[in-house]
Amino acid sequence: MSLVRRAVPEDAQEVLRLRQVMIDSLFVADPSTDWHAESLPTLRAKLSEPGGDFAAFVVDHPERPGALAALVAGTIEYRIGRLGNPEGIVGFVFSVATDPDARRWGSPRSSEVESGGGYARACMGELLAWFRARGAAQVRLTASAEAEPLYASLGFKPKPDPLMELKL
C-alpha cells in the first residue's frame, strides 16, 4: 500500500505550509505568510475538484498527526499542438517539498519510499501517473540544483528554453 494520497480540501493549510517550505528554500524573500489566508479558499476549491486541471499528492507525516511530510503539485494545460505533442496537453510540476524533519525518511511499509529514495520521489510517481492518465505528452518543471538529480533519475532533461515573466 502506498503512503502517497491525493490531497483533499482539509489538507489545504498544510499544503500551503509545505509550499512555504519550498519557497523559503529557493528564494530570499519576505518571510511573511500573510498571503496564505487569501490563497486558502482558492486552494480548497481546487483540491475539491477531482476532475479539474490541478492535483496535489501528499504523504502524511509519520510523527505528527494532521501534518504532511511531503507535497507535489501540478497542473494540466492545453497548448496548441505541435510535433511531439499534437494534442497539446502539457503537465507542469511545482511546489515539490518535503518537511525538513521528514527528509531522507523512509518506511519499511512502503516499497515506493524504500526503493525510490524518499517521499518526494513517491509523490512525483503519483503525479506523473496522473499526468499520463490525463493525456499529457510532456511534463515541465523548474528544478533547483538540489533537486536536479531526482528529476534526472525520473527521466527529465534540461531544456535551453529561455523563461521570461511579466507581473500584472
Steps between C-alpha positions, in 0.01 A plus 500: 500500500631842402557772755414757233145629468322773309464815708150600611359842601574428867872486410505854361666665801777239505542523123560874541745434785704264281482742207653758733776250589577472128489877447727561799753249367522671160461870554620769733169668550272661751427221750141622530229240464218757485417378149405155637160618628414654164616190311322245721144522353621457142727211596218326687275538196768360267562204733126422494496457119620143434445542125660844483827615351685511836617214721711472813640177641615479859642272767377531857771577753595179682555672835259797500132415458324752278825617341634417156850368437512566125318673219511500121254711302438545132264623232393388156485768230402504137747644250441494127638168377837460336739229387550263792181618671223531239226506767671790677452363855786602729555428868674749727655397832547748783507518880706187555582511869588273789472612860858552626456252784363233261778512243689179425233322700376165373254247625541124476128484420544686174689339215473830307681693770742214572609450141442852376699707743240706677161655529548755219585222254192301602278808461658577161416147385133557579495842333664361186240220492227767529654692209512182288136419582403852393677463164803723558768437239761703686563628851694814589649629823757740634762319706722624777859375486425282805203333330654448155630147578150385601344637182779365279451154653132523400597579140478882494753674278622862512352732238664813362163678472529852640235588754366852519238641736272801519333585829153644455 
